[in-house]
Amino acid sequence: MKDGEIDLSIIVVAWNVKELVDECFRAIRASDDTLAKEILFVDNASVDGTADHVAKNFPEVILIRSDTNLGFIRANNLAYTRARGKYILMLNSDAFVFKNTLQETIDFMRRTPEAGVLGARLVGRDGVLQPSTRYFPTPIKCFAQQAGLMGKLPFIGILDDLTWDHKSVRECDWVVGCFLLTRKDLIDASGFFLRQDYFMYNDDNDLCLRIKRMGYKIFFYPTDVIHLGGATAKKMDKTTNNGAQIEKLQIESQAIYYRKNYGWWTATLNLLLMLLFDFLIFVKILLGFRKKGSLKEQSSHMRMVTSIYFRTRFGRITIH
């Protein structure tokens, strides 16, 4: 490696989670590796003093202050424009690496040229395994999961696989963006990092799909990363109406994902299946088979889903 070259650029984005950012950066600082690395942190207009805390306690971090909340995806893209590493690690502020995590995963990428993206074994603080080897969503898979049919209809396929021991390398469709390692030259070749249309959600599977279509593979690597999960979403829940904004963002991103990657018909099928599921719930409530929820709430949800699809022109444009 030439003097001044960077092996690894670690991108972290956060909004009002100062304690988690502190723990995340301390874990990186404690990493036992020989990598030349940089940390790029985008503070999404936090009001809890996160940016000042990072500036004071982590002077090695490249701090990027945003005056507005850009969202997860746009903030990551902002950091990417300044990244100099051969490898790019997208790391959530609520994901904490172990001493050997960075060296092991970079070593795997170096000796596996066909690997375009690498993920890790995600566990909670209690050691409970989280979905780590994931498979691309389809409207039918998502409908089957909502309806409780996943696994009962083998021809549909799966979204996650938690049935194996996660102690060996495995190829999969996509890995979770809380720890997603990729090659900068591949991203540069594809023309962009994360799709700007998304505010949050579906960015990781979208990226992995693009990399796979370039002829590379997506791998799971059995090294642990502690992941708390949903830290920013929980903060947003407290400032919105029972998390309604989060669900709207999820629906919007899903529509964009299907439209951009599979076309108008797939996005339309997803809308129809979501409305079908809502209608079935509506009928259950009407007939007294379901006590949770009300006819008014279910009708409102159907209108909200339909509105988002029409406002995004069935996933063609973003509205956030």
Contacts in CASP RR format, 6 or more apart in sequence:
PFRMAT RR
TARGET T0000
AUTHOR 0000-0000-0000
METHOD contacts of the structure
MODEL  1
MKDGEIDLSIIVVAWNVKELVDECFRAIRASDDTLAKEILFVDNASVDGT
ADHVAKNFPEVILIRSDTNLGFIRANNLAYTRARGKYILMLNSDAFVFKN
TLQETIDFMRRTPEAGVLGARLVGRDGVLQPSTRYFPTPIKCFAQQAGLM
GKLPFIGILDDLTWDHKSVRECDWVVGCFLLTRKDLIDASGFFLRQDYFM
YNDDNDLCLRIKRMGYKIFFYPTDVIHLGGATAKKMDKTTNNGAQIEKLQ
IESQAIYYRKNYGWWTATLNLLLMLLFDFLIFVKILLGFRKKGSLKEQSS
HMRMVTSIYFRTRFGRITIH
1 7 0 8 1.000
1 36 0 8 1.000
4 36 0 8 1.000
5 36 0 8 1.000
5 84 0 8 1.000
5 85 0 8 1.000
5 86 0 8 1.000
6 36 0 8 1.000
6 37 0 8 1.000
6 38 0 8 1.000
6 84 0 8 1.000
6 85 0 8 1.000
6 86 0 8 1.000
7 35 0 8 1.000
7 36 0 8 1.000
7 37 0 8 1.000
7 85 0 8 1.000
7 86 0 8 1.000
7 87 0 8 1.000
7 106 0 8 1.000
8 35 0 8 1.000
8 36 0 8 1.000
8 37 0 8 1.000
8 38 0 8 1.000
8 85 0 8 1.000
8 86 0 8 1.000
8 87 0 8 1.000
8 88 0 8 1.000
8 89 0 8 1.000
8 102 0 8 1.000
8 106 0 8 1.000
9 37 0 8 1.000
9 38 0 8 1.000
9 40 0 8 1.000
9 83 0 8 1.000
9 84 0 8 1.000
9 85 0 8 1.000
9 87 0 8 1.000
9 88 0 8 1.000
9 89 0 8 1.000
9 184 0 8 1.000
10 28 0 8 1.000
10 37 0 8 1.000
10 38 0 8 1.000
10 39 0 8 1.000
10 40 0 8 1.000
10 89 0 8 1.000
10 91 0 8 1.000
11 40 0 8 1.000
11 42 0 8 1.000
11 76 0 8 1.000
11 79 0 8 1.000
11 80 0 8 1.000
11 83 0 8 1.000
11 88 0 8 1.000
11 89 0 8 1.000
11 90 0 8 1.000
11 91 0 8 1.000
12 21 0 8 1.000
12 24 0 8 1.000
12 25 0 8 1.000
12 39 0 8 1.000
12 40 0 8 1.000
12 41 0 8 1.000
12 42 0 8 1.000
12 91 0 8 1.000
12 92 0 8 1.000
12 93 0 8 1.000
13 41 0 8 1.000
13 42 0 8 1.000
13 44 0 8 1.000
13 71 0 8 1.000
13 72 0 8 1.000
13 75 0 8 1.000
13 76 0 8 1.000
13 79 0 8 1.000
13 92 0 8 1.000
13 93 0 8 1.000
14 20 0 8 1.000
14 21 0 8 1.000
14 41 0 8 1.000
14 42 0 8 1.000
14 43 0 8 1.000
14 44 0 8 1.000
14 46 0 8 1.000
14 50 0 8 1.000
14 93 0 8 1.000
14 232 0 8 1.000
15 43 0 8 1.000
15 44 0 8 1.000
15 45 0 8 1.000
15 46 0 8 1.000
15 50 0 8 1.000
15 69 0 8 1.000
15 71 0 8 1.000
15 232 0 8 1.000
15 235 0 8 1.000
16 46 0 8 1.000
16 47 0 8 1.000
16 48 0 8 1.000
16 50 0 8 1.000
16 232 0 8 1.000
16 235 0 8 1.000
17 46 0 8 1.000
17 48 0 8 1.000
17 50 0 8 1.000
17 93 0 8 1.000
17 94 0 8 1.000
17 231 0 8 1.000
17 232 0 8 1.000
17 235 0 8 1.000
18 46 0 8 1.000
18 48 0 8 1.000
18 49 0 8 1.000
18 50 0 8 1.000
18 53 0 8 1.000
20 93 0 8 1.000
20 94 0 8 1.000
20 228 0 8 1.000
20 231 0 8 1.000
21 41 0 8 1.000
21 50 0 8 1.000
21 53 0 8 1.000
21 54 0 8 1.000
21 93 0 8 1.000
22 53 0 8 1.000
22 57 0 8 1.000
23 96 0 8 1.000
24 91 0 8 1.000
24 92 0 8 1.000
24 93 0 8 1.000
24 94 0 8 1.000
24 95 0 8 1.000
24 96 0 8 1.000
25 39 0 8 1.000
25 41 0 8 1.000
25 54 0 8 1.000
25 57 0 8 1.000
25 58 0 8 1.000
25 61 0 8 1.000
27 96 0 8 1.000
27 97 0 8 1.000
27 98 0 8 1.000
28 37 0 8 1.000
28 39 0 8 1.000
28 91 0 8 1.000
28 97 0 8 1.000
28 102 0 8 1.000
29 58 0 8 1.000
29 60 0 8 1.000
30 99 0 8 1.000
31 97 0 8 1.000
31 99 0 8 1.000
31 101 0 8 1.000
31 102 0 8 1.000
31 103 0 8 1.000
32 99 0 8 1.000
32 100 0 8 1.000
32 103 0 8 1.000
33 100 0 8 1.000
33 102 0 8 1.000
33 103 0 8 1.000
33 106 0 8 1.000
34 103 0 8 1.000
35 102 0 8 1.000
35 103 0 8 1.000
35 106 0 8 1.000
37 102 0 8 1.000
38 62 0 8 1.000
38 83 0 8 1.000
38 84 0 8 1.000
38 85 0 8 1.000
39 58 0 8 1.000
39 60 0 8 1.000
39 61 0 8 1.000
39 62 0 8 1.000
40 61 0 8 1.000
40 62 0 8 1.000
40 64 0 8 1.000
40 79 0 8 1.000
40 82 0 8 1.000
40 83 0 8 1.000
41 54 0 8 1.000
41 58 0 8 1.000
41 61 0 8 1.000
41 62 0 8 1.000
41 63 0 8 1.000
41 64 0 8 1.000
41 79 0 8 1.000
42 64 0 8 1.000
42 66 0 8 1.000
42 70 0 8 1.000
42 75 0 8 1.000
42 76 0 8 1.000
42 78 0 8 1.000
42 79 0 8 1.000
43 50 0 8 1.000
43 51 0 8 1.000
43 54 0 8 1.000
43 63 0 8 1.000
43 64 0 8 1.000
43 65 0 8 1.000
43 66 0 8 1.000
44 66 0 8 1.000
44 68 0 8 1.000
44 69 0 8 1.000
44 70 0 8 1.000
44 71 0 8 1.000
44 75 0 8 1.000
45 66 0 8 1.000
45 67 0 8 1.000
45 68 0 8 1.000
45 69 0 8 1.000
51 63 0 8 1.000
51 65 0 8 1.000
54 61 0 8 1.000
54 63 0 8 1.000
55 63 0 8 1.000
62 82 0 8 1.000
64 78 0 8 1.000
64 79 0 8 1.000
64 82 0 8 1.000
66 75 0 8 1.000
66 78 0 8 1.000
70 78 0 8 1.000
71 199 0 8 1.000
71 200 0 8 1.000
72 199 0 8 1.000
72 200 0 8 1.000
72 203 0 8 1.000
72 232 0 8 1.000
73 194 0 8 1.000
73 195 0 8 1.000
73 196 0 8 1.000
73 198 0 8 1.000
73 199 0 8 1.000
73 200 0 8 1.000
73 203 0 8 1.000
74 196 0 8 1.000
74 199 0 8 1.000
76 90 0 8 1.000
76 193 0 8 1.000
76 194 0 8 1.000
76 203 0 8 1.000
77 192 0 8 1.000
77 193 0 8 1.000
77 194 0 8 1.000
77 196 0 8 1.000
80 88 0 8 1.000
80 187 0 8 1.000
80 193 0 8 1.000
80 194 0 8 1.000
83 184 0 8 1.000
85 184 0 8 1.000
86 183 0 8 1.000
86 184 0 8 1.000
86 185 0 8 1.000
87 106 0 8 1.000
87 109 0 8 1.000
87 181 0 8 1.000
87 182 0 8 1.000
87 183 0 8 1.000
87 184 0 8 1.000
88 181 0 8 1.000
88 182 0 8 1.000
88 183 0 8 1.000
88 184 0 8 1.000
88 187 0 8 1.000
88 193 0 8 1.000
89 102 0 8 1.000
89 179 0 8 1.000
89 180 0 8 1.000
89 181 0 8 1.000
90 177 0 8 1.000
90 178 0 8 1.000
90 179 0 8 1.000
90 180 0 8 1.000
90 181 0 8 1.000
90 182 0 8 1.000
90 204 0 8 1.000
91 97 0 8 1.000
91 178 0 8 1.000
91 179 0 8 1.000
92 177 0 8 1.000
92 178 0 8 1.000
92 179 0 8 1.000
92 227 0 8 1.000
92 229 0 8 1.000
92 231 0 8 1.000
93 231 0 8 1.000
93 232 0 8 1.000
94 178 0 8 1.000
94 227 0 8 1.000
94 228 0 8 1.000
94 229 0 8 1.000
94 230 0 8 1.000
94 231 0 8 1.000
94 232 0 8 1.000
95 122 0 8 1.000
95 178 0 8 1.000
95 179 0 8 1.000
95 225 0 8 1.000
95 226 0 8 1.000
95 227 0 8 1.000
95 228 0 8 1.000
96 225 0 8 1.000
96 226 0 8 1.000
96 227 0 8 1.000
97 179 0 8 1.000
97 225 0 8 1.000
98 223 0 8 1.000
98 224 0 8 1.000
98 225 0 8 1.000
98 226 0 8 1.000
100 223 0 8 1.000
101 120 0 8 1.000
101 223 0 8 1.000
101 224 0 8 1.000
101 225 0 8 1.000
104 221 0 8 1.000
104 223 0 8 1.000
105 118 0 8 1.000
105 119 0 8 1.000
105 120 0 8 1.000
105 181 0 8 1.000
105 221 0 8 1.000
105 223 0 8 1.000
106 181 0 8 1.000
108 115 0 8 1.000
108 118 0 8 1.000
108 169 0 8 1.000
108 219 0 8 1.000
108 221 0 8 1.000
109 115 0 8 1.000
109 116 0 8 1.000
109 118 0 8 1.000
109 181 0 8 1.000
109 183 0 8 1.000
112 219 0 8 1.000
114 216 0 8 1.000
114 217 0 8 1.000
115 216 0 8 1.000
115 217 0 8 1.000
115 218 0 8 1.000
115 219 0 8 1.000
116 182 0 8 1.000
116 183 0 8 1.000
116 186 0 8 1.000
116 211 0 8 1.000
116 216 0 8 1.000
116 217 0 8 1.000
116 218 0 8 1.000
116 219 0 8 1.000
117 174 0 8 1.000
117 175 0 8 1.000
117 180 0 8 1.000
117 181 0 8 1.000
117 182 0 8 1.000
117 207 0 8 1.000
117 208 0 8 1.000
117 211 0 8 1.000
117 216 0 8 1.000
117 218 0 8 1.000
117 219 0 8 1.000
118 175 0 8 1.000
118 180 0 8 1.000
118 181 0 8 1.000
118 182 0 8 1.000
118 218 0 8 1.000
118 219 0 8 1.000
118 220 0 8 1.000
118 221 0 8 1.000
119 132 0 8 1.000
119 175 0 8 1.000
119 176 0 8 1.000
119 179 0 8 1.000
119 180 0 8 1.000
119 181 0 8 1.000
119 219 0 8 1.000
119 220 0 8 1.000
119 221 0 8 1.000
120 132 0 8 1.000
120 175 0 8 1.000
120 179 0 8 1.000
120 220 0 8 1.000
120 221 0 8 1.000
120 222 0 8 1.000
120 223 0 8 1.000
120 224 0 8 1.000
120 225 0 8 1.000
121 129 0 8 1.000
121 132 0 8 1.000
121 166 0 8 1.000
121 220 0 8 1.000
121 221 0 8 1.000
121 222 0 8 1.000
121 223 0 8 1.000
121 224 0 8 1.000
121 225 0 8 1.000
122 129 0 8 1.000
122 130 0 8 1.000
122 131 0 8 1.000
122 132 0 8 1.000
122 176 0 8 1.000
122 178 0 8 1.000
122 179 0 8 1.000
122 225 0 8 1.000
122 227 0 8 1.000
123 129 0 8 1.000
123 130 0 8 1.000
123 224 0 8 1.000
123 225 0 8 1.000
123 226 0 8 1.000
123 227 0 8 1.000
124 130 0 8 1.000
124 226 0 8 1.000
124 227 0 8 1.000
124 228 0 8 1.000
125 226 0 8 1.000
125 228 0 8 1.000
129 162 0 8 1.000
129 166 0 8 1.000
130 176 0 8 1.000
130 227 0 8 1.000
130 229 0 8 1.000
131 159 0 8 1.000
131 160 0 8 1.000
131 162 0 8 1.000
131 176 0 8 1.000
132 166 0 8 1.000
132 175 0 8 1.000
132 176 0 8 1.000
132 220 0 8 1.000
133 160 0 8 1.000
133 161 0 8 1.000
133 166 0 8 1.000
133 170 0 8 1.000
133 172 0 8 1.000
133 175 0 8 1.000
133 220 0 8 1.000
134 159 0 8 1.000
134 160 0 8 1.000
134 172 0 8 1.000
134 173 0 8 1.000
134 174 0 8 1.000
134 175 0 8 1.000
134 176 0 8 1.000
134 205 0 8 1.000
135 157 0 8 1.000
135 158 0 8 1.000
135 159 0 8 1.000
135 160 0 8 1.000
135 161 0 8 1.000
135 172 0 8 1.000
135 173 0 8 1.000
135 174 0 8 1.000
136 173 0 8 1.000
136 174 0 8 1.000
136 205 0 8 1.000
136 209 0 8 1.000
137 159 0 8 1.000
137 205 0 8 1.000
137 254 0 8 1.000
137 257 0 8 1.000
138 266 0 8 1.000
139 258 0 8 1.000
139 266 0 8 1.000
139 269 0 8 1.000
139 270 0 8 1.000
139 273 0 8 1.000
140 156 0 8 1.000
140 269 0 8 1.000
140 273 0 8 1.000
141 150 0 8 1.000
141 156 0 8 1.000
141 157 0 8 1.000
141 158 0 8 1.000
141 159 0 8 1.000
142 159 0 8 1.000
142 254 0 8 1.000
142 270 0 8 1.000
142 273 0 8 1.000
143 273 0 8 1.000
143 274 0 8 1.000
143 276 0 8 1.000
143 277 0 8 1.000
144 150 0 8 1.000
144 151 0 8 1.000
144 152 0 8 1.000
144 153 0 8 1.000
144 156 0 8 1.000
145 159 0 8 1.000
146 277 0 8 1.000
147 277 0 8 1.000
147 280 0 8 1.000
149 156 0 8 1.000
150 156 0 8 1.000
150 158 0 8 1.000
150 159 0 8 1.000
151 157 0 8 1.000
151 158 0 8 1.000
161 172 0 8 1.000
164 170 0 8 1.000
166 220 0 8 1.000
166 222 0 8 1.000
167 222 0 8 1.000
168 222 0 8 1.000
169 219 0 8 1.000
169 220 0 8 1.000
169 221 0 8 1.000
169 222 0 8 1.000
170 219 0 8 1.000
170 220 0 8 1.000
171 217 0 8 1.000
171 218 0 8 1.000
171 219 0 8 1.000
171 220 0 8 1.000
172 218 0 8 1.000
172 219 0 8 1.000
172 220 0 8 1.000
173 205 0 8 1.000
173 208 0 8 1.000
173 209 0 8 1.000
173 212 0 8 1.000
173 218 0 8 1.000
174 204 0 8 1.000
174 205 0 8 1.000
174 207 0 8 1.000
174 208 0 8 1.000
174 209 0 8 1.000
174 218 0 8 1.000
175 204 0 8 1.000
175 208 0 8 1.000
175 218 0 8 1.000
175 219 0 8 1.000
175 220 0 8 1.000
176 204 0 8 1.000
176 227 0 8 1.000
177 203 0 8 1.000
177 204 0 8 1.000
178 225 0 8 1.000
178 227 0 8 1.000
178 229 0 8 1.000
179 225 0 8 1.000
179 227 0 8 1.000
180 204 0 8 1.000
180 207 0 8 1.000
180 208 0 8 1.000
182 207 0 8 1.000
182 211 0 8 1.000
186 211 0 8 1.000
186 214 0 8 1.000
186 216 0 8 1.000
187 193 0 8 1.000
189 214 0 8 1.000
190 210 0 8 1.000
190 211 0 8 1.000
190 214 0 8 1.000
193 207 0 8 1.000
194 203 0 8 1.000
194 206 0 8 1.000
194 207 0 8 1.000
195 203 0 8 1.000
195 206 0 8 1.000
195 207 0 8 1.000
195 256 0 8 1.000
195 260 0 8 1.000
196 318 0 8 1.000
197 256 0 8 1.000
197 260 0 8 1.000
197 317 0 8 1.000
197 318 0 8 1.000
198 206 0 8 1.000
198 253 0 8 1.000
198 256 0 8 1.000
198 257 0 8 1.000
198 318 0 8 1.000
199 249 0 8 1.000
199 252 0 8 1.000
199 253 0 8 1.000
199 318 0 8 1.000
199 320 0 8 1.000
200 232 0 8 1.000
200 249 0 8 1.000
200 253 0 8 1.000
201 249 0 8 1.000
201 250 0 8 1.000
201 253 0 8 1.000
201 254 0 8 1.000
202 253 0 8 1.000
202 254 0 8 1.000
202 256 0 8 1.000
202 257 0 8 1.000
203 253 0 8 1.000
205 257 0 8 1.000
206 257 0 8 1.000
206 260 0 8 1.000
206 261 0 8 1.000
208 218 0 8 1.000
209 261 0 8 1.000
211 218 0 8 1.000
212 218 0 8 1.000
233 246 0 8 1.000
236 243 0 8 1.000
236 245 0 8 1.000
236 246 0 8 1.000
237 243 0 8 1.000
237 246 0 8 1.000
240 246 0 8 1.000
248 304 0 8 1.000
248 308 0 8 1.000
249 320 0 8 1.000
251 274 0 8 1.000
251 304 0 8 1.000
251 305 0 8 1.000
251 308 0 8 1.000
251 309 0 8 1.000
252 308 0 8 1.000
252 312 0 8 1.000
252 315 0 8 1.000
252 318 0 8 1.000
252 319 0 8 1.000
252 320 0 8 1.000
254 270 0 8 1.000
255 267 0 8 1.000
255 270 0 8 1.000
255 271 0 8 1.000
255 308 0 8 1.000
255 309 0 8 1.000
255 312 0 8 1.000
255 314 0 8 1.000
255 315 0 8 1.000
256 312 0 8 1.000
256 315 0 8 1.000
256 318 0 8 1.000
258 266 0 8 1.000
258 267 0 8 1.000
258 270 0 8 1.000
258 315 0 8 1.000
259 266 0 8 1.000
259 267 0 8 1.000
259 312 0 8 1.000
259 314 0 8 1.000
259 315 0 8 1.000
259 316 0 8 1.000
260 315 0 8 1.000
264 314 0 8 1.000
267 309 0 8 1.000
267 314 0 8 1.000
267 315 0 8 1.000
268 314 0 8 1.000
271 305 0 8 1.000
271 306 0 8 1.000
271 309 0 8 1.000
271 314 0 8 1.000
274 305 0 8 1.000
275 302 0 8 1.000
275 305 0 8 1.000
275 306 0 8 1.000
278 298 0 8 1.000
278 301 0 8 1.000
278 302 0 8 1.000
278 305 0 8 1.000
279 302 0 8 1.000
281 290 0 8 1.000
281 298 0 8 1.000
282 295 0 8 1.000
282 298 0 8 1.000
282 299 0 8 1.000
282 302 0 8 1.000
284 290 0 8 1.000
285 293 0 8 1.000
285 294 0 8 1.000
285 295 0 8 1.000
285 298 0 8 1.000
286 295 0 8 1.000
308 319 0 8 1.000
309 315 0 8 1.000
311 319 0 8 1.000
312 318 0 8 1.000
312 319 0 8 1.000
END
